[in-house]
Amino acid sequence: MSENHDALLYILRIVGFLFAVCCVWLIYARQKTKMKRLKAANQHSAIVLLHKRHAGNIDYASINAILHIDGLRAETFLYALGVPAVYLAPGKHVIEVEAHWSRHIRGRRMKDYQAGPSMISVSVESGEYWSLEYCISKDQFTFERCDPKNLFVRKAG
């Protein structure tokens, strides 16, 4: 009886391992297909970076998002590690944006905040890099050109 139980246990482990490998492969294949499709469809587009360029500055929201572009759902991809981005076709667009951030209140408790959704009218050209940020003290979204080789803005002084 014990030998059958051990054999069944080994078979279940092998099946579980194969299932996990298949799941990882499926996720990888889907991401690879998505990136190939996005790259081919958007090689002449502008790129909007959605990360916090003012690292360490608590006056800027930590999470920025583009929800819709001209009424269509925006599809985000990873431009670099920890840097989400969105492709924008050349021309004028109306984008729906929002921002999220957290603050400490009374010791270890955190409170989440949100700004938006708001509509912004933008105009971009092919091959440009743009950044979307939300300044908390000014209560406004900024959409400005940025340098993809220098992803962060240093504090003056």
Short mmCIF file of the C-alpha atoms (twelve columns), coordinates in Angstrom:
data_MODEL
# 
_entry.id   MODEL 
# 
loop_
_atom_site.group_PDB 
_atom_site.id 
_atom_site.type_symbol 
_atom_site.label_atom_id 
_atom_site.label_alt_id 
_atom_site.label_comp_id 
_atom_site.label_asym_id 
_atom_site.label_seq_id 
_atom_site.Cartn_x 
_atom_site.Cartn_y 
_atom_site.Cartn_z 
_atom_site.pdbx_PDB_model_num 
ATOM 1   C CA . MET A 1   0.000   0.000  0.000   1 
ATOM 2   C CA . SER A 2   2.821   2.377  0.885   1 
ATOM 3   C CA . GLU A 3   4.563   1.778  -2.474  1 
ATOM 4   C CA . ASN A 4   1.393   2.697  -4.394  1 
ATOM 5   C CA . HIS A 5   0.995   5.808  -2.268  1 
ATOM 6   C CA . ASP A 6   4.622   6.853  -2.940  1 
ATOM 7   C CA . ALA A 7   4.251   6.229  -6.687  1 
ATOM 8   C CA . LEU A 8   1.046   8.286  -6.783  1 
ATOM 9   C CA . LEU A 9   2.783   11.093 -4.890  1 
ATOM 10  C CA . TYR A 10  5.667   11.163 -7.405  1 
ATOM 11  C CA . ILE A 11  3.237   11.151 -10.338 1 
ATOM 12  C CA . LEU A 12  1.292   14.062 -8.821  1 
ATOM 13  C CA . ARG A 13  4.520   16.012 -8.304  1 
ATOM 14  C CA . ILE A 14  5.559   15.448 -11.923 1 
ATOM 15  C CA . VAL A 15  2.118   16.463 -13.212 1 
ATOM 16  C CA . GLY A 16  2.183   19.580 -10.997 1 
ATOM 17  C CA . PHE A 17  5.652   20.515 -12.218 1 
ATOM 18  C CA . LEU A 18  4.632   20.055 -15.869 1 
ATOM 19  C CA . PHE A 19  1.501   22.138 -15.270 1 
ATOM 20  C CA . ALA A 20  3.573   24.957 -13.734 1 
ATOM 21  C CA . VAL A 21  6.040   24.885 -16.651 1 
ATOM 22  C CA . CYS A 22  3.151   25.024 -19.144 1 
ATOM 23  C CA . CYS A 23  1.620   28.006 -17.313 1 
ATOM 24  C CA . VAL A 24  4.918   29.906 -17.311 1 
ATOM 25  C CA . TRP A 25  5.446   29.137 -21.011 1 
ATOM 26  C CA . LEU A 26  1.896   30.253 -21.857 1 
ATOM 27  C CA . ILE A 27  2.346   33.577 -20.036 1 
ATOM 28  C CA . TYR A 28  5.717   34.124 -21.737 1 
ATOM 29  C CA . ALA A 29  4.314   33.304 -25.192 1 
ATOM 30  C CA . ARG A 30  1.351   35.662 -24.726 1 
ATOM 31  C CA . GLN A 31  3.612   38.524 -23.581 1 
ATOM 32  C CA . LYS A 32  6.003   37.922 -26.474 1 
ATOM 33  C CA . THR A 33  3.120   37.977 -28.966 1 
ATOM 34  C CA . LYS A 34  1.704   41.141 -27.391 1 
ATOM 35  C CA . MET A 35  5.066   42.926 -27.536 1 
ATOM 36  C CA . LYS A 36  5.633   41.861 -31.146 1 
ATOM 37  C CA . ARG A 37  2.178   43.157 -32.104 1 
ATOM 38  C CA . LEU A 38  2.664   46.445 -30.244 1 
ATOM 39  C CA . LYS A 39  6.127   46.996 -31.708 1 
ATOM 40  C CA . ALA A 40  5.003   46.327 -35.278 1 
ATOM 41  C CA . ALA A 41  1.863   48.447 -34.989 1 
ATOM 42  C CA . ASN A 42  3.541   51.338 -33.221 1 
ATOM 43  C CA . GLN A 43  7.052   51.672 -34.583 1 
ATOM 44  C CA . HIS A 44  6.260   55.186 -35.886 1 
ATOM 45  C CA . SER A 45  4.441   56.360 -32.744 1 
ATOM 46  C CA . ALA A 46  5.365   58.579 -29.831 1 
ATOM 47  C CA . ILE A 47  5.988   56.944 -26.447 1 
ATOM 48  C CA . VAL A 48  4.461   58.322 -23.240 1 
ATOM 49  C CA . LEU A 49  6.337   57.256 -20.084 1 
ATOM 50  C CA . LEU A 50  4.091   56.874 -17.027 1 
ATOM 51  C CA . HIS A 51  6.659   56.588 -14.229 1 
ATOM 52  C CA . LYS A 52  7.511   59.107 -11.505 1 
ATOM 53  C CA . ARG A 53  10.430  61.078 -12.986 1 
ATOM 54  C CA . HIS A 54  10.938  63.138 -9.814  1 
ATOM 55  C CA . ALA A 55  12.186  60.219 -7.717  1 
ATOM 56  C CA . GLY A 56  12.089  60.948 -4.007  1 
ATOM 57  C CA . ASN A 57  9.948   64.079 -4.420  1 
ATOM 58  C CA . ILE A 58  6.710   63.518 -2.475  1 
ATOM 59  C CA . ASP A 59  5.020   66.375 -4.352  1 
ATOM 60  C CA . TYR A 60  4.449   64.056 -7.339  1 
ATOM 61  C CA . ALA A 61  2.050   61.105 -7.552  1 
ATOM 62  C CA . SER A 62  3.713   57.702 -7.545  1 
ATOM 63  C CA . ILE A 63  1.365   56.041 -10.060 1 
ATOM 64  C CA . ASN A 64  0.178   57.714 -13.265 1 
ATOM 65  C CA . ALA A 65  -2.128  56.066 -15.774 1 
ATOM 66  C CA . ILE A 66  -3.654  56.744 -19.174 1 
ATOM 67  C CA . LEU A 67  -7.080  55.118 -19.142 1 
ATOM 68  C CA . HIS A 68  -8.378  56.007 -22.612 1 
ATOM 69  C CA . ILE A 69  -6.991  57.548 -25.793 1 
ATOM 70  C CA . ASP A 70  -9.672  59.193 -27.937 1 
ATOM 71  C CA . GLY A 71  -12.285 57.101 -26.122 1 
ATOM 72  C CA . LEU A 72  -10.483 53.762 -26.681 1 
ATOM 73  C CA . ARG A 73  -8.885  51.792 -23.842 1 
ATOM 74  C CA . ALA A 74  -5.125  52.421 -23.608 1 
ATOM 75  C CA . GLU A 75  -2.791  49.415 -23.591 1 
ATOM 76  C CA . THR A 76  0.252   49.769 -21.333 1 
ATOM 77  C CA . PHE A 77  3.609   48.052 -21.884 1 
ATOM 78  C CA . LEU A 78  6.917   48.049 -19.988 1 
ATOM 79  C CA . TYR A 79  9.390   50.457 -21.600 1 
ATOM 80  C CA . ALA A 80  12.067  49.533 -19.048 1 
ATOM 81  C CA . LEU A 81  12.119  47.841 -15.664 1 
ATOM 82  C CA . GLY A 82  9.588   49.709 -13.536 1 
ATOM 83  C CA . VAL A 83  8.722   52.160 -16.324 1 
ATOM 84  C CA . PRO A 84  5.266   51.606 -17.826 1 
ATOM 85  C CA . ALA A 85  4.510   53.394 -21.090 1 
ATOM 86  C CA . VAL A 86  1.831   53.864 -23.747 1 
ATOM 87  C CA . TYR A 87  2.165   54.331 -27.506 1 
ATOM 88  C CA . LEU A 88  0.468   57.379 -29.057 1 
ATOM 89  C CA . ALA A 89  0.001   57.707 -32.816 1 
ATOM 90  C CA . PRO A 90  1.197   61.007 -34.314 1 
ATOM 91  C CA . GLY A 91  -1.399  63.786 -34.224 1 
ATOM 92  C CA . LYS A 92  -3.806  65.354 -31.755 1 
ATOM 93  C CA . HIS A 93  -5.450  63.217 -29.079 1 
ATOM 94  C CA . VAL A 94  -7.685  63.559 -26.054 1 
ATOM 95  C CA . ILE A 95  -6.418  61.288 -23.283 1 
ATOM 96  C CA . GLU A 96  -8.147  60.351 -20.043 1 
ATOM 97  C CA . VAL A 97  -5.631  60.230 -17.184 1 
ATOM 98  C CA . GLU A 98  -5.545  59.537 -13.458 1 
ATOM 99  C CA . ALA A 99  -2.968  59.414 -10.664 1 
ATOM 100 C CA . HIS A 100 -2.640  57.551 -7.343  1 
ATOM 101 C CA . TRP A 101 -0.411  58.047 -4.312  1 
ATOM 102 C CA . SER A 102 -0.256  57.160 -0.615  1 
ATOM 103 C CA . ARG A 103 0.600   59.188 2.479   1 
ATOM 104 C CA . HIS A 104 1.403   58.246 6.070   1 
ATOM 105 C CA . ILE A 105 -1.143  59.392 8.624   1 
ATOM 106 C CA . ARG A 106 -0.716  58.887 12.355  1 
ATOM 107 C CA . GLY A 107 2.116   56.457 12.680  1 
ATOM 108 C CA . ARG A 108 2.047   53.424 10.429  1 
ATOM 109 C CA . ARG A 109 -1.354  53.935 8.844   1 
ATOM 110 C CA . MET A 110 -1.495  54.834 5.165   1 
ATOM 111 C CA . LYS A 111 -4.141  56.718 3.228   1 
ATOM 112 C CA . ASP A 112 -4.567  56.343 -0.530  1 
ATOM 113 C CA . TYR A 113 -5.379  59.341 -2.710  1 
ATOM 114 C CA . GLN A 114 -6.513  59.631 -6.312  1 
ATOM 115 C CA . ALA A 115 -6.673  62.470 -8.837  1 
ATOM 116 C CA . GLY A 116 -8.804  62.178 -11.936 1 
ATOM 117 C CA . PRO A 117 -9.955  60.856 -14.196 1 
ATOM 118 C CA . SER A 118 -9.242  64.042 -16.151 1 
ATOM 119 C CA . MET A 119 -9.174  64.756 -19.872 1 
ATOM 120 C CA . ILE A 120 -6.039  66.257 -21.462 1 
ATOM 121 C CA . SER A 121 -5.663  67.364 -25.076 1 
ATOM 122 C CA . VAL A 122 -2.192  66.564 -26.469 1 
ATOM 123 C CA . SER A 123 -0.368  66.697 -29.783 1 
ATOM 124 C CA . VAL A 124 2.573   64.378 -30.519 1 
ATOM 125 C CA . GLU A 125 4.854   63.557 -33.444 1 
ATOM 126 C CA . SER A 126 6.488   60.314 -34.511 1 
ATOM 127 C CA . GLY A 127 9.509   59.200 -32.481 1 
ATOM 128 C CA . GLU A 128 9.008   61.632 -29.596 1 
ATOM 129 C CA . TYR A 129 9.214   60.710 -25.918 1 
ATOM 130 C CA . TRP A 130 6.769   62.265 -23.478 1 
ATOM 131 C CA . SER A 131 6.199   62.008 -19.747 1 
ATOM 132 C CA . LEU A 132 2.906   62.149 -17.854 1 
ATOM 133 C CA . GLU A 133 3.081   63.254 -14.216 1 
ATOM 134 C CA . TYR A 134 0.748   64.647 -11.587 1 
ATOM 135 C CA . CYS A 135 1.941   67.457 -9.296  1 
ATOM 136 C CA . ILE A 136 0.011   67.154 -6.018  1 
ATOM 137 C CA . SER A 137 0.561   70.710 -4.742  1 
ATOM 138 C CA . LYS A 138 -0.508  72.290 -8.049  1 
ATOM 139 C CA . ASP A 139 -3.336  69.755 -8.535  1 
ATOM 140 C CA . GLN A 140 -2.472  69.369 -12.206 1 
ATOM 141 C CA . PHE A 141 -1.225  66.816 -14.697 1 
ATOM 142 C CA . THR A 142 1.868   67.708 -16.724 1 
ATOM 143 C CA . PHE A 143 2.528   66.259 -20.162 1 
ATOM 144 C CA . GLU A 144 6.027   67.201 -21.286 1 
ATOM 145 C CA . ARG A 145 8.829   65.983 -23.502 1 
ATOM 146 C CA . CYS A 146 11.528  63.925 -21.861 1 
ATOM 147 C CA . ASP A 147 14.851  62.304 -22.655 1 
ATOM 148 C CA . PRO A 148 14.603  58.478 -22.734 1 
ATOM 149 C CA . LYS A 149 18.295  58.186 -21.814 1 
ATOM 150 C CA . ASN A 150 17.784  60.218 -18.627 1 
ATOM 151 C CA . LEU A 151 14.572  58.851 -17.110 1 
ATOM 152 C CA . PHE A 152 14.734  60.840 -13.868 1 
ATOM 153 C CA . VAL A 153 14.806  64.568 -13.093 1 
ATOM 154 C CA . ARG A 154 17.330  65.660 -10.474 1 
ATOM 155 C CA . LYS A 155 16.391  68.160 -7.800  1 
ATOM 156 C CA . ALA A 156 17.840  71.607 -8.339  1 
ATOM 157 C CA . GLY A 157 20.357  72.669 -5.744  1 
# 
